[in-house]
Amino acid sequence: MTEAIEPYQPLRTLAPGLHVVDGEWGPLGRRMTVMDVGDGALAIHSAIRMREADLQALEALGRVRWILVPNPEHSTEAGFYAARYPGAKLLVPAEAKAQLAKAGLPIHGTHDHDWPAELLGKLERAPLRGLRWNPEVVFLHVASKTLVVCDLAFNLAAADLGWAARQLMRLNGAVDTFGPTRFFRSMIIVDKKKLADSLYQVWSWDFERVVVSHGRVLENHGKERLRASCAFLSST
């Protein structure tokens, strides 16, 4: 039986070498990011399975060389891309490697310990420490000055949510605001100092845009707004 494909929108371009696919995933939606990392190579972040015509549109952009799993919750369709592109390397957070290997992902290495030298200066990564059961790695696409995150920050607009999701996300402190949700702050973070320390690298990066997995892409003042939303970490 063919596995069902969740609804999604066609690939769209945000900037030269930076593309996204917006998909449905429960009430919140999700986003896959495709980044050109030079020499015709592509890196896929937070994979969303697509139909053949859209895969061909992806392949017209370049060769899929890297499949980046940002955290365990956004890993379910990475294996599809690994099977379609056997020459690609699938990388995961070090803290989740055993868990994801047990789930059957064909892992080639971790973002922490096996980051390829050829990506340095093109695509950078920062593992986030001090998180409970959903370890996350965030990425910088250097050419487009774009930070790509998964669950570190939401950017949900009330107008984009159904009634039930809007009420739930209001309780989560995640409607018409940008940054970590109330759930993330209270349930995912277990060591605020470790998380703050791991964000030092992110603050050293040059970025303006933030691509989130849940909500609208933040096009301007990304670093400023993310730092402000994480100011609570300084109370440690």
C-alpha positions as CSV (number, residue, x, y, z in Angstrom):
1,M,0.0,0.0,0.0
2,T,1.3,3.4,-0.9
3,E,1.9,5.7,2.1
4,A,-0.4,8.7,2.2
5,I,1.1,12.1,1.4
6,E,0.0,14.9,3.7
7,P,-1.3,18.0,1.8
8,Y,1.3,20.6,1.0
9,Q,1.8,23.7,-1.2
10,P,4.2,23.8,-4.2
11,L,7.9,24.7,-3.7
12,R,8.4,28.4,-3.4
13,T,11.5,30.6,-3.4
14,L,12.2,33.0,-0.6
15,A,15.6,34.2,-1.8
16,P,18.3,33.0,-4.2
17,G,19.2,29.5,-3.1
18,L,16.5,29.3,-0.4
19,H,13.2,27.6,-1.0
20,V,10.4,26.2,1.2
21,V,7.4,23.8,1.1
22,D,4.5,24.6,3.3
23,G,2.5,21.5,4.4
24,E,-0.4,20.5,6.6
25,W,0.4,18.6,9.8
26,G,-2.4,18.7,12.3
27,P,-3.7,22.2,13.1
28,L,-0.4,24.0,13.0
29,G,1.2,23.1,9.7
30,R,4.9,22.6,9.0
31,R,7.6,23.7,6.7
32,M,10.4,22.1,4.8
33,T,13.4,24.2,3.8
34,V,15.6,23.6,0.8
35,M,19.0,25.3,0.8
36,D,21.6,25.6,-2.0
37,V,24.9,25.0,-0.4
38,G,27.1,25.5,-3.4
39,D,28.3,23.5,-6.4
40,G,24.8,22.4,-7.3
41,A,24.3,20.7,-3.9
42,L,21.1,21.0,-1.9
43,A,20.4,20.5,1.8
44,I,16.9,19.5,2.9
45,H,15.7,20.5,6.4
46,S,12.6,19.0,8.1
47,A,11.6,16.8,5.2
48,I,8.1,16.8,3.8
49,R,7.3,14.0,1.4
50,M,6.1,15.2,-2.1
51,R,4.6,13.8,-5.3
52,E,6.7,13.0,-8.3
53,A,6.1,16.3,-10.2
54,D,7.2,18.3,-7.2
55,L,10.2,16.1,-6.6
56,Q,11.2,16.8,-10.2
57,A,10.9,20.5,-9.5
58,L,13.2,20.0,-6.5
59,E,15.7,18.1,-8.6
60,A,15.7,20.9,-11.2
61,L,17.3,23.1,-8.4
62,G,20.3,20.8,-7.9
63,R,21.4,17.5,-6.3
64,V,20.1,16.6,-2.9
65,R,23.3,15.9,-0.9
66,W,22.2,16.5,2.7
67,I,19.1,15.5,4.6
68,L,19.0,17.4,7.9
69,V,16.9,16.1,10.8
70,P,16.5,19.1,13.2
71,N,14.9,17.2,16.0
72,P,13.1,13.8,16.6
73,E,9.6,15.2,16.1
74,H,10.5,16.3,12.6
75,S,12.1,13.2,11.4
76,T,9.2,11.1,10.0
77,E,9.7,11.7,6.3
78,A,13.5,12.0,6.2
79,G,13.8,8.3,5.3
80,F,11.7,8.8,2.2
81,Y,14.4,11.3,0.9
82,A,17.2,9.0,1.9
83,A,15.7,6.2,-0.1
84,R,15.1,8.4,-3.2
85,Y,18.6,10.0,-3.0
86,P,20.9,7.2,-1.9
87,G,23.9,9.4,-2.4
88,A,22.7,11.9,0.2
89,K,23.9,11.9,3.8
90,L,21.3,12.0,6.6
91,L,22.5,13.8,9.7
92,V,20.7,14.0,13.0
93,P,21.2,15.6,16.5
94,A,23.8,13.6,18.5
95,E,21.5,13.3,21.5
96,A,18.8,11.7,19.3
97,K,20.9,9.4,17.3
98,A,20.1,6.2,19.2
99,Q,16.4,7.0,19.2
100,L,16.2,7.7,15.5
101,A,18.4,4.7,14.6
102,K,16.0,2.5,16.5
103,A,13.1,4.0,14.5
104,G,14.9,2.8,11.3
105,L,16.4,6.0,9.9
106,P,19.6,5.3,7.8
107,I,21.8,7.7,9.7
108,H,25.2,8.7,8.3
109,G,26.3,10.9,11.2
110,T,25.4,13.7,13.6
111,H,25.3,17.4,13.2
112,D,27.5,17.7,16.3
113,H,30.4,15.3,15.4
114,D,30.2,14.7,11.6
115,W,29.5,18.1,10.1
116,P,31.2,18.1,6.7
117,A,34.0,20.6,6.1
118,E,32.6,21.4,2.7
119,L,29.6,23.0,4.3
120,L,31.5,25.4,6.6
121,G,31.0,29.0,5.6
122,K,27.9,28.0,3.6
123,L,25.7,26.2,6.1
124,E,26.4,26.4,9.8
125,R,24.8,24.6,12.7
126,A,24.3,25.1,16.4
127,P,23.1,22.2,18.6
128,L,20.9,23.5,21.4
129,R,21.7,22.1,24.8
130,G,19.5,21.9,27.9
131,L,16.4,20.5,26.2
132,R,14.5,17.6,27.6
133,W,13.2,15.0,25.1
134,N,13.3,16.8,21.8
135,P,16.9,17.9,21.2
136,E,17.1,20.5,18.4
137,V,19.8,21.8,16.1
138,V,19.4,25.2,14.3
139,F,21.0,26.2,11.1
140,L,22.3,29.3,9.3
141,H,22.1,29.5,5.5
142,V,25.0,32.0,5.1
143,A,24.3,33.2,1.5
144,S,20.7,34.3,2.3
145,K,21.4,35.4,5.9
146,T,18.7,33.0,7.1
147,L,18.3,31.2,10.4
148,V,16.3,28.0,10.1
149,V,14.7,26.7,13.2
150,C,12.2,24.0,14.1
151,D,10.5,24.3,17.5
152,L,12.8,26.9,19.2
153,A,10.4,29.6,17.9
154,F,6.8,29.7,16.5
155,N,5.4,32.5,14.5
156,L,1.7,31.7,14.3
157,A,-0.9,34.3,13.2
158,A,-4.4,34.1,14.4
159,A,-5.7,34.6,10.9
160,D,-4.0,31.4,9.8
161,L,-5.5,29.2,12.5
162,G,-8.9,27.5,12.9
163,W,-10.9,28.3,15.9
164,A,-9.8,25.3,18.0
165,A,-6.1,25.7,17.2
166,R,-6.3,29.4,17.9
167,Q,-7.7,28.8,21.4
168,L,-5.1,26.1,22.1
169,M,-2.2,28.2,20.9
170,R,-3.4,31.2,22.8
171,L,-3.1,29.1,26.0
172,N,0.4,28.2,24.7
173,G,1.3,31.9,24.4
174,A,1.9,31.4,20.6
175,V,-0.6,33.5,18.7
176,D,0.4,36.7,17.0
177,T,3.8,36.5,18.7
178,F,7.3,35.3,17.7
179,G,9.5,33.1,19.9
180,P,9.5,30.1,22.2
181,T,6.1,28.8,23.2
182,R,4.9,28.5,26.8
183,F,5.1,24.7,26.4
184,F,8.7,24.9,25.1
185,R,9.7,27.2,28.0
186,S,8.1,25.1,30.7
187,M,8.3,21.5,29.5
188,I,11.2,21.3,26.9
189,I,13.8,23.4,28.6
190,V,15.4,21.8,31.6
191,D,18.6,23.8,31.9
192,K,18.2,27.5,30.9
193,K,21.9,28.2,31.3
194,K,22.9,25.4,28.9
195,L,20.4,26.7,26.3
196,A,21.6,30.3,26.8
197,D,25.2,29.2,26.3
198,S,24.4,27.2,23.2
199,L,22.7,30.3,21.7
200,Y,25.9,32.4,22.0
201,Q,27.0,30.9,18.6
202,V,23.6,31.9,17.1
203,W,24.0,35.5,18.2
204,S,27.4,35.6,16.5
205,W,25.8,34.8,13.2
206,D,24.7,37.3,10.6
207,F,21.0,36.8,9.8
208,E,17.9,38.8,9.1
209,R,15.4,36.2,8.1
210,V,14.1,33.4,10.3
211,V,12.4,30.4,8.7
212,V,10.3,28.6,11.3
213,S,8.6,25.2,10.9
214,H,5.3,26.4,12.5
215,G,3.9,29.8,11.3
216,R,4.9,32.6,9.0
217,V,8.5,33.2,7.8
218,L,9.9,36.2,9.6
219,E,11.6,38.3,6.9
220,N,13.1,41.2,8.8
221,H,14.9,41.9,12.1
222,G,15.1,38.1,12.9
223,K,18.1,38.2,15.1
224,E,16.8,41.2,17.1
225,R,13.4,39.6,17.6
226,L,14.7,36.2,18.5
227,R,17.1,37.6,21.1
228,A,14.3,39.6,22.6
229,S,12.1,36.5,22.8
230,C,14.9,34.5,24.5
231,A,15.7,37.2,27.1
232,F,14.1,35.1,29.8
233,L,17.1,32.8,29.6
234,S,19.2,35.6,31.1
235,S,17.4,35.3,34.4
236,T,19.4,32.1,35.1
